[in-house]
Amino acid sequence: MDLNLLTALDALLEENSVQAAADRLHLSSPAMSRTLTRIRKATGDEILVRTGRTMTPTPRALAIRDEVRAMVQRAGELLSPARTLDLPNLRRTFTIQGHDALLGELSRRLLAGLADAPGVSLRFLAEPATDTADLVRGHADLDVGAAKPASPGVSHEVVGHDRLVAVFRAGHVLAEEFDIERFAAADHLIISRRGRLRDGLDDRLAERGLERRVVSVVPTTAIALQTVAHSDTVVVVAASMSARAVADLGLRSHALDLELPSAAVVLSWHSRYDEDPAHGWLREECGAALRDALAAAV
């Protein structure tokens, strides 16, 4: 069925005139006459019959006129860009996956602002151990991490950048005197969801003729900081996103005199949500929360 016939039928029943309906839809009169013929065949009814110089709707046409009008209006609403968001009445569950340090800041800051959206629920998931197509498959609404997406059809926003610092317990020898040689000589933890024993820090140390010993690899920042708090290990983390946990655990941090790239903070989502007002609200809230966290630690 050609659903364009509904629009034409609505115009014909509103105008009771082939010419007026044609003008309304920016068609020629012959084109509208042909469309009326198709409508008659589809409905099995004359719809409009000529009475003198005017046209009169049939009983069937009168019976369906309001329903046709409602259907055309509803179709117009569905196919028009959604311009407004009724946040108090929004009913939706958003799934956000990402690095645990970033999710820690987001969960704390976003939950405090959900009073304006009582029907919204947030599901936080840890980033997977391997790269997946969760955004493409619809398993996640938003990804929060350090890498820009490589998949086609995935949009992203770089919210900001975080500097990397070394973290250790208050009684560690590095708390007494910190330099790169002492830092390299310490026992190191690495945070890696894939269990990698090396990262870019090893390359920078090698440029100084230094090598570190990695004694453990853990999957999350939370585990790493808890381990550091109760051992003589040291770990490198993003300063702003870990600042609260570092303070709560009574840990110490120190800048690194190495040419390390800053850690990007990136929001990624599937492009199908680009024009979705509710998803746009979620991105704005997440972006603002992360920017606040970055600014708070400066």
RAQUI-V66212 format. One record per residue. RES is the residue in three letters. SS is DSSP state (~ for helix, > for strand, _ for the rest). PSI is psi in whole degrees, 0 to 359 (none if undefined). NEAR is the number of other C-alpha atoms within 8 Angstrom. Layout:
# RAQUI-V66212
RES:SS:PSI:NEAR, RES:SS:PSI:NEAR
This chain:
# RAQUI-V66212
MET:_:135:2, ASP:_:107:4, LEU:_:348:6, ASN:~:338:6, LEU:~:331:9, LEU:~:318:9, THR:~:317:9, ALA:~:318:13, LEU:~:319:11, ASP:~:317:12, ALA:~:318:11, LEU:~:318:12, LEU:~:335:10, GLU:~:321:7, GLU:~:335:9, ASN:_:36:13, SER:_:131:9, VAL:~:316:11, GLN:~:317:9, ALA:~:320:10, ALA:~:321:15, ALA:~:316:13, ASP:~:321:10, ARG:~:324:8, LEU:_:9:8, HIS:_:45:6, LEU:_:165:9, SER:_:160:9, SER:~:318:10, PRO:~:323:6, ALA:~:320:9, MET:~:325:14, SER:~:319:9, ARG:~:323:8, THR:~:321:10, LEU:~:321:10, THR:~:318:8, ARG:~:321:8, ILE:~:319:11, ARG:~:319:11, LYS:~:320:8, ALA:~:322:6, THR:~:343:6, GLY:_:26:6, ASP:_:152:8, GLU:_:337:7, ILE:_:299:10, LEU:>:133:10, VAL:>:145:9, ARG:>:132:8, THR:>:95:7, GLY:_:237:5, ARG:_:3:5, THR:>:175:8, MET:>:141:11, THR:>:134:9, PRO:>:146:12, THR:_:166:11, PRO:~:321:6, ARG:~:318:9, ALA:~:318:11, LEU:~:325:9, ALA:~:330:7, ILE:~:356:8, ARG:~:311:10, ASP:~:322:8, GLU:~:320:7, VAL:~:317:11, ARG:~:316:9, ALA:~:320:8, MET:~:319:8, VAL:~:320:11, GLN:~:317:8, ARG:~:318:8, ALA:~:321:8, GLY:~:322:8, GLU:~:320:7, LEU:~:324:6, LEU:~:2:6, SER:_:149:6, PRO:_:135:5, ALA:_:114:8, ARG:_:332:5, THR:_:159:5, LEU:_:121:8, ASP:_:81:6, LEU:~:317:8, PRO:~:333:8, ASN:~:8:8, LEU:_:130:12, ARG:_:105:6, ARG:>:146:7, THR:>:122:8, PHE:>:138:10, THR:>:121:12, ILE:>:123:13, GLN:>:154:13, GLY:>:189:12, HIS:_:139:11, ASP:~:326:11, ALA:~:322:11, LEU:~:318:12, LEU:~:327:12, GLY:~:316:8, GLU:~:318:12, LEU:~:313:11, SER:~:318:9, ARG:~:316:8, ARG:~:322:9, LEU:~:318:11, LEU:~:329:7, ALA:_:339:7, GLY:_:8:7, LEU:~:0:9, ALA:~:330:6, ASP:~:350:7, ALA:_:71:10, PRO:_:342:9, GLY:_:4:9, VAL:>:135:11, SER:>:147:7, LEU:>:129:8, ARG:>:118:8, PHE:>:129:9, LEU:>:142:8, ALA:>:150:8, GLU:_:143:9, PRO:_:159:7, ALA:_:336:6, THR:_:156:6, ASP:_:132:5, THR:_:174:5, ALA:_:43:6, ASP:~:322:8, LEU:~:317:13, VAL:~:320:9, ARG:~:353:7, GLY:_:11:7, HIS:_:339:8, ALA:_:144:12, ASP:_:330:12, LEU:>:140:12, ASP:>:137:13, VAL:>:117:14, GLY:>:202:11, ALA:_:353:8, ALA:_:142:7, LYS:_:142:8, PRO:_:144:8, ALA:_:345:5, SER:_:138:5, PRO:_:147:4, GLY:_:6:8, VAL:>:122:13, SER:>:163:10, HIS:>:163:10, GLU:>:128:7, VAL:>:109:9, VAL:>:324:11, GLY:>:194:9, HIS:>:146:9, ASP:>:142:13, ARG:_:156:10, LEU:>:138:13, VAL:>:158:12, ALA:>:140:12, VAL:>:138:15, PHE:>:168:16, ARG:_:163:14, ALA:_:330:8, GLY:_:8:5, HIS:_:151:9, VAL:~:333:6, LEU:~:339:10, ALA:~:335:11, GLU:~:316:6, GLU:_:125:6, PHE:_:127:9, ASP:_:168:7, ILE:~:325:8, GLU:~:314:7, ARG:~:320:9, PHE:~:312:9, ALA:~:327:11, ALA:~:346:9, ALA:_:166:11, ASP:>:129:11, HIS:>:147:12, LEU:>:148:14, ILE:>:138:14, ILE:>:115:12, SER:_:122:10, ARG:_:340:12, ARG:_:359:7, GLY:_:26:9, ARG:_:142:9, LEU:_:356:7, ARG:_:155:7, ASP:_:191:7, GLY:~:336:7, LEU:~:323:8, ASP:~:324:10, ASP:~:319:8, ARG:~:321:11, LEU:~:321:13, ALA:~:328:9, GLU:~:336:7, ARG:_:4:6, GLY:_:25:6, LEU:_:155:9, GLU:_:139:9, ARG:_:163:11, ARG:>:119:9, VAL:>:115:10, VAL:>:342:7, SER:>:149:7, VAL:>:129:12, VAL:>:157:13, PRO:_:341:10, THR:_:158:12, THR:~:322:12, ALA:~:315:9, ILE:~:318:9, ALA:~:314:13, LEU:~:323:13, GLN:~:320:9, THR:~:315:9, VAL:~:323:14, ALA:~:339:11, HIS:_:28:7, SER:_:179:7, ASP:_:30:10, THR:>:167:11, VAL:>:147:12, VAL:>:151:14, VAL:>:125:10, VAL:>:169:10, ALA:>:125:11, ALA:~:306:11, SER:~:314:13, MET:~:345:12, SER:~:359:11, ALA:~:315:9, ARG:~:316:7, ALA:~:321:9, VAL:~:316:13, ALA:~:316:9, ASP:~:327:7, LEU:_:0:9, GLY:_:29:9, LEU:_:167:12, ARG:>:152:11, SER:>:155:9, HIS:>:140:8, ALA:>:155:7, LEU:_:127:8, ASP:_:61:5, LEU:_:151:6, GLU:_:71:5, LEU:_:138:8, PRO:_:147:5, SER:_:157:8, ALA:>:119:10, ALA:>:151:12, VAL:>:112:13, VAL:>:130:15, LEU:>:133:14, SER:>:144:13, TRP:>:160:12, HIS:>:144:13, SER:~:343:8, ARG:~:343:7, TYR:~:5:9, ASP:_:318:9, GLU:_:11:8, ASP:_:115:9, PRO:~:320:10, ALA:~:318:9, HIS:~:324:10, GLY:~:320:11, TRP:~:316:8, LEU:~:315:8, ARG:~:320:9, GLU:~:317:8, GLU:~:316:9, CYS:~:316:10, GLY:~:316:10, ALA:~:319:8, ALA:~:316:12, LEU:~:321:12, ARG:~:322:10, ASP:~:319:8, ALA:~:320:11, LEU:~:319:13, ALA:~:327:8, ALA:~:333:7, ALA:_:0:8, VAL:_:none:5
